[in-house]
Amino acid sequence: MWRSRFTVRADISDCYGSIYTHSLEWALHGKAVAKASAGKNSKLLGTKLDLALRNGQDGQTKGIPVGPDSSLLLAEIILCSVDAVMQMGMPQVAESAIRLMDDMEFFAQTRAEAEDFLTLWDTSLHAYGLALNPRKTEIVEGPVAHDFPWRVDLSQFIFRTSSSARMLANDIRSFFARAFGLARQNPDDAVISYAIARVSTLDLESAGWLAFEESMLAAVTVDPSCLRFVSYELSRAKTGGMTTNNELIEKTLNQLCSYHAPFEHGSEVAWSLHILINLGLKLDSRTARLVAQMQDNCCLLLLVDMVKRGSIFGRRPDLDPILQRAEDAHTPHSEDWLLGYEMWRKGWSGGNNFQSDPQWRELYNAKVAFYDSPSNAASPVSQQTSVKTPWNLTSAGNSSAGRLLKSSASNAAVLRGNSGRLSPNSY
């Protein structure tokens, strides 16, 4: 609100990881009712949700899974209860506060009012075992911009789309140079992902595409969190008939895996492997050995998939330790359940321990799957082979000079549910 003199900005520290499963009962029924029903096989909704959550994470009561939509709903049950408490203690919250998930802004006329709000929110959160993040809590005096300065800067960059393809390519390189600088100044924001989204809206010919591709591959070394969007752009460019620099893609992703695998950075490695498989590219033997030593089940499944496809340069990694983990007697009820179940489902392991378990056998018979093997790379493809992904092409004499047009379909994901098209309005 521009007319407010003070703006409070705050968010919750490790929101999902701090949620106490019993607090669902408190939020839905009140602490008194929840405690009175404890240990009595209560039919209360909050009790059922609490039990289901604990059963899904080995009896742990602290923290809920990050990622599933169900976690968003569960968190909102608690946070809406906190909202209600705050409105009773400070009625102006109803009109002067905005909460988006675990981020809150409050618009106050005086500093004292702003401080009262912070105190009330902190106290209300504490009742549910939650706390404010001191690094992201501030009281700002004066008008506050509605958008991040870096996003305003990038959104106003003018691309010379009506000029020559070479001039547009130079503009793309200049745009990313600016984005890299802004990303260094704003390390906690999705600057690079926004930059990729902005350029993806342009109609690109071959010169522009090559500049975009080079910039994206440079970007993943700066901010690997943008890998899933780079995956989408590379896939649809391949289908659109544009020439991709497979040698550079392969080298960049192998380097990423080599760096991140020893640190158990599962997301970075998994998306890199996914791109390699989807484009029919290879993993070098040294990097494959590093990935084989990881604990992350998704990365191991992708690695085994690449080995089965013959997508390893040089000597294949030793898969025996991975197979032993998949077939261990405790695997069906351990953290390696994903590895064991999917290797059994795909016929990569014996899976006797899963076959003998009626619950896992029921999932198998129902064709439940958690790992989507990239479907367009049954075997390594040549440098110019297209991969089926959602690009449309308007020919301009030949495929490499064609214009690439937007499509609303999303790229294949490493795990079900992890796909999506990035929009410049996503941030």
Disulfide bonds with the S-S distance in Angstrom:
none
